[in-house]
Amino acid sequence: MTAELVRGQNHPLSQSRLEIRISAGTPVAAAAALSDENGRIHGTEWVAHPGAPVQPGLEVSRQAAADHRLAVDLDAMTEAVHRVSVLLALPAANGGAGPARFGAVAAPFVAVTGLDGTEVASYTITGLDLESAVVALELYRRQGAWKVRAVGQGYAGGLAELFADQGLSEAAQLAAGIDEAVARGLARSVQAPPPRTSEGDRSRQAAAPAVGPDQGAAPQGVPGPVPPAYGGQPADGQGQGGPQPAYGGATGPHASAGGGPVNYSHPRRQTSAPPPPPPAAPPAQPGQPTRPVAGDATGWSMEERLYNQVWGMFEDLARTAAAYRSAVDFAESRMDKELEQALSDPRSRIGGQGDAAREAARARYTQLVDQARASLDRDVAQLVAESEVVEPALPPAFARWDNPCWHAYRVPMEIPMALRLGDLRLPEAESIRIPMLLRLPLERGLWIDSGRTDSLDGSFTDSHDMRRLAMDTAVAHAARLLAVYPAGEFTVHVVDPAGSGAQALAPLTQTGVLAGPPAQGAAGVTEMLARLTQRVDLVQMALRGGAPDALPPGFDTSQQLLIVNDFPHGFDDRAVNQLRYLVDEGPSVGVHLMMVADREESAGYGPLLDPLWRALLRLTPVPDDHLADPWVGHAWTYEPPAVPHGSEVLREVLTQVAEARRTWNR
């Protein structure tokens, strides 16, 4: 039975291997501080945090997230450790986006569980206000036994104040290092969909509408964990079939009537009635797992069900891989401890007794690893079976370029809820690829890395080939974006100062889908950036003044994408500042950036560009393990979307897009 703790209350722990599950409703950084019997932290090496996530017997998340699972093995703690304090901090308190105090978000929920998920004790941290960091709870050793105590001690000064209160002399430096690690983690993390309520769980049944970011946060003090955000309803605007007024008197999905705010969110969210139940899976044979069905997650439409199902597969694979890695780590630590005990006794270091002890330790290690691998293989096999029925059912926006649905492509009448930008895989499960789906409209710009790299397969790609592959990848992404938007709802511009991307850009230029010829030279760069920054300024002023209809007549209401090739060639300091402005302010008013660049080549600008790179989602033209999931933080191998060799599908699709644009403009 779960002990629901209040501040200051403790509860005994009967297990040594535990998980600490954290649900905060908003991304938080999680850390754990080890201290001695006097509560003293001996140094920064006694703190597990996103920049140094592993300590003996302890592992924390490598990035900020709304949902965390911290692994704890109390038997593996050194004898000097008498207390493990679980710490939470809001990244925004030190300059990030989002809430800056815990009083503005739902009360964080912390649970101590066994490895099977059974809750031992839980604690909802209520009563927080200005605090941006908090000691959630602590595990402490008392007379040879371990207990858990609910703490809930908050600090308005953030992690620096928290560590200083713990007696750590390097408090400010450690807090800054954690902020840096969190910023790096957020930059490489695939952005999760909006949070969902518990009714929106991936339970193969109908769910009530979830609360999205546009509807406010969950109420303060809600007990129980907030489930991880792979499903739920989209944080969208109007219901399907409802009015779609636009600014400037035009008809479109991007603004509201009567001087309301320009709305670049998805226009098709239904809110008037519950969704129909998902399709039921056919009955399975006795002793066999249920056969998967495409679209059996919750959602208002088949598109949303498939979207939620893909994100459910993504999280399932992240969790099962985390369980496998944790089990292997435990097996290794247990074997090391048993071998150390065997060798510590002089009588067992020699002779048959010592050999038998070592063989027994290795046998137990092998048994534990084999059990973990069998569990992983079982889960992966189920996910592979699910992928085999889901992949063929995906609509064009979610499908690979080799999916037959592209051969029946027609320019859509509505904006899809997401877009596929590649595939993700883990080394423990090479047999499955998870579609990487990002919500539309894009909330972050894209950076296609043209830097020279060694491929994961051991092959070497030189700088010239990487630049060519990077531009080919950028064109494929831009073509897909053009293909999934209705005619006239998406506009692409290109800046190519030296004209080096002409060959790769041919599918866009020859089919006529670009808004104009690629801008070249310093003058072209200046003119293009001035035009787009002015567009951002105009829309922002209209919004702040509450008069979106005051925009100039004929103002283009479509989403805008700027592809920048060969940065920083052709860019002066003013142009760089304009780029940063577009990255920071553009997405909220429908202006997005796709940069094709080698970060090392722009090193001359120094740390000035670090915020720009972090604000963009880095993608690579070759497989590379640089992305992280938003739950566990695994390093996922990203595979870019490849058009089949010799296929004309991309040109055929772009030809239809160009014809639809010409018809729409008449």
QUICORNOR-V541628 format. One record per residue. PSI is psi as a letter, one per 20 degrees, with the letter a starting at -180 (* if undefined). Layout:
psi
PSI
PSI
This chain:
psi
p
p
o
o
q
r
p
i
q
r
p
q
p
i
q
h
o
r
q
o
p
p
p
i
i
q
p
q
p
p
r
p
p
p
r
a
i
j
j
p
p
i
r
h
i
j
p
p
r
h
h
m
i
p
r
o
j
p
p
r
q
j
r
q
r
i
p
q
o
p
p
p
n
h
h
i
q
r
h
i
p
i
p
o
p
p
q
q
q
o
h
i
i
k
i
a
q
a
q
i
q
h
i
j
r
q
p
q
p
p
p
p
r
r
i
j
i
p
p
g
q
q
p
o
n
r
j
q
e
i
q
i
q
q
o
g
r
q
p
q
p
o
l
i
q
q
r
p
p
p
f
k
o
r
o
h
j
a
h
g
h
g
h
h
h
j
j
p
h
k
g
g
g
g
g
h
h
g
g
g
h
g
g
g
g
h
h
j
p
p
p
q
r
q
q
r
r
h
i
k
q
m
j
k
r
q
q
q
p
r
p
r
h
i
j
r
r
q
q
p
j
p
r
q
q
p
q
q
m
i
b
r
q
q
m
a
d
q
q
p
i
r
q
m
q
r
r
j
i
r
p
r
j
j
r
q
r
k
j
r
q
p
o
j
r
p
j
k
p
p
i
i
q
q
q
q
q
r
q
q
q
q
p
q
q
p
i
q
q
p
p
q
p
p
k
j
r
q
r
h
r
h
g
h
g
h
g
h
g
g
h
g
g
g
h
g
h
g
g
h
h
g
g
g
h
g
h
g
g
g
g
g
h
g
g
g
g
h
h
g
h
h
i
i
o
h
h
j
h
q
a
h
g
g
g
g
g
g
h
g
g
h
g
h
g
g
g
g
g
h
g
h
h
g
g
g
h
g
g
h
g
g
h
g
h
g
h
h
h
g
g
i
i
q
r
h
h
i
q
r
h
j
p
i
h
h
i
k
p
q
p
r
i
q
p
r
i
r
p
p
j
a
q
q
r
q
h
i
m
i
i
p
p
p
p
o
p
p
q
q
q
p
i
q
r
q
o
o
o
j
q
p
r
p
q
h
j
i
q
p
p
r
h
g
h
h
g
g
h
g
h
g
g
g
g
g
g
h
g
g
g
h
h
i
q
r
p
j
i
p
p
p
q
p
o
m
g
j
j
i
j
g
g
h
i
g
h
g
h
h
i
k
i
q
h
r
q
p
p
q
r
h
g
g
g
g
g
g
h
g
g
h
h
h
g
g
g
g
g
g
h
h
g
h
i
k
m
h
i
j
q
q
q
j
p
o
j
r
q
p
p
o
p
o
q
k
p
j
p
j
p
a
h
g
h
g
h
h
g
h
g
h
g
g
i
g
h
i
k
k
p
q
p
o
p
o
q
o
h
h
h
j
i
h
i
b
i
h
i
g
h
g
h
h
i
q
o
p
q
q
i
q
p
q
m
i
q
q
q
j
g
h
k
q
o
q
p
p
o
q
o
p
p
p
p
i
q
j
h
g
h
g
g
h
g
h
g
g
g
h
g
g
g
h
i
*
